[in-house]
Amino acid sequence: MTNQSKFMFANFLPALVEQLTEPTSIALAQGIQREAIATSLSLTPIPTTYVRQGSGGTPIVLLHGFDSSLFEFRRLLPLLANHNETWALDLLGFGFTERLAGIPFSPTAIKTHLYYFWKTLIQQPVILVGASMGGAAAIDFTLAYPEAVQKLVLIDSAGFKGGSALSKFLFPPLGHLATSFLRSPKVRKKVSETAYHDQSFVSLDAQICAALHLEMSNWNQALIAFTKSGGYSSFANKLAHISQDTMILWGERDRILGIADAYKFQQAISNSQLIWIKDCGHVPHLEKPQITAEHLKQFAK
């Protein structure tokens, strides 16, 4: 059931997992589980990967960004789990969740899959936390299933603007060339360097965490399909419908999305607060996990 190593990992994880070196990365990898989630998207349940830690309090659910996985939360999740039941899952079409043939990979499908995951395993209102594209997914889910979300947290969130910068490159026949480009270690390292303010976080372990899911079957086809769907459209005109208390956390040195949308989210969502994370780039949950966790724990009370 596991790879042969001194650490115990689920056998569906790529062999590259053996090269992880940082304790938080190894611990998260050891905790990854898979559940077959029955949905309306397919007659076949979707094997969905997730990590669950902690108990008590309002459950916290963490949603990762574009072309990423639950490894984004390797540093944040254990800090939150000291106080609340905390979940991180791989969204449909991303991470280590299986990409079954015949399933659409689109925002609507992601939202539907997330609902059935919540209905199957959690079944109570949650604090929904979305980072980058995961923020757009969290907004979409909150608007569609408000009964499932008690509070909302957006971390350097996409969703105020619509579309995807990659869409013009990911149509066949350029689609596979573009995904090969995105698979390049040099390209992914450059993205990582842009995401972090403190370049010391651009470690070999971080690059492995960011590349593990690339080894999963149909990674490139799902990425092309998602981008071809148009990705997440702008929620600017719908944000006023969010009634949940909302916390917006934003790295003050975000070079991926910039900082202008942070103010726009705050203005558009009535019950919201904006908190800046100093000396931090696009990924506060990775670069400033202690500070991010403290804000989340206070917000969860």
Buried (B, 14 or more C-beta within 10 A) or exposed (E): EEBEEEEEBBEBBBEBBBBBEBEBBBBBBBBBEBBEBEBEBBEBBBBBBBBBBBEEBBBBBBBBBBBBBBBBBBBBBBBBBEBBBBBBBBBBBBBBBBBBEEBBBBBEBBBBBBBBBBBBBBEEBBBBBBBBBBBBBBBBBBBBBBEBBBBBBBBBBBBBBBEBEBBEBBEEEEBEEBBEEBBEEEEBBEBBEBBBBEEEBBBEBBBBBBBBBBBBEBBBBBBBBBBBBEBBBBBBEBBEEBEBBBBBBBBBBBBBBEBEBBEBBBEBBEEBEBBBBEEBBBBBBBBBBEBBBEBBBEBBE
